[in-house]
C-alpha cells in the first residue's frame, strides 16, 4: 500500500514537473511571438512616420509651386524679363529644397509604396515648370528635359531622382488651365497674339493626349482630360469673341464677359 501510495505520489510529482515544463515552453514561445510583433510594430511605425514626412514635403512642393505660378501670372510687358528671372529662381528653390526632401526619403525600389504621398506635389511642380517654359519659349518642357534638371537630386540609394510618366502627364494636363488664364489676361492687356498662340498650343496638346494609349489607366486622367477640353473650349471662345465680336463690341466689354464666365465655371467646378 505504501509502495502504491508512494508510486502514486511519485507519478503525481512527475506529472507536475511535466506541466511546469510545458508552461515554460509556452511562455518562451509567447515571448518569441511578442518580440516578432514588436518588430512588426516598429517597422509599421517607421513606414507611417516616413509617409508623414513625405506628405509634408509634398505639400510644401505644392504650395511653393503655386507661388511660382502666381508669379508668372503677374508678368506683363513692363516687367517680363525680371519677372521670368524671379520665377525661374523661385522654381529652382522649390527643386533644390522641397523636391530634394522628397527624394531623400525614397529608395528606387520603394517609390511605389509612397507614390500617393508625393504624387500631388510632383504634379504641381510639373505644372509650374511647364508653365514657366511656355512663357519663356512657347514650347512644352519634355519629361526628359525635366528629369535632366533633377538628375543632381539623389535618393537614399544614391540613384538619381526622377518624375514618373504618369505624374508628368497629369501635371501637363493641369497646364492647360493656367494657359487659359494667360490667354484671357493677354486679351485684357491688348495682346491678342498671346491668346492665338495659346489656342494653337492647347489644341495640339489636347490632340496629342487624345491619341495616347492607356491614359485611362492613370489615376485621375479621365477627369483631367475633361477639364482640359473645357479649358480648350474657353480659349477658343476667347479667340472667337476677339476676332468676330470685336467689330461689334468694345474689347473691354468682351474681356469682362469672358472673365465672368471663367469665374462662374470655376465656382460650379
Secondary structure, 3 states (H helix, E strand, C coil): CHHHHHHHHHHHHHHHHHHHHHHHHHHHHHHHHHHHHHHHHHHHHHHHHHHHHHHHHHHHHHHHHHHHHHHHHCCCCCCHHHHHHHHHHHHHHHHHHHHHHHHHHCCCCCHHHHHHHHHHHHHHHHHHHHHHHHHHHCCCCCHHHHHHHCCCCECCCCCECCCCHHHHHHHHHHHHHHHHHHHHHHHHCCCHHHHHHHHHHHHHHHHHHHCCCCHHHCCCHHHHHHHHHHHHHHHHHHHHHHHHHHHCCCHHHHHHHHHHHHHHHHHHC
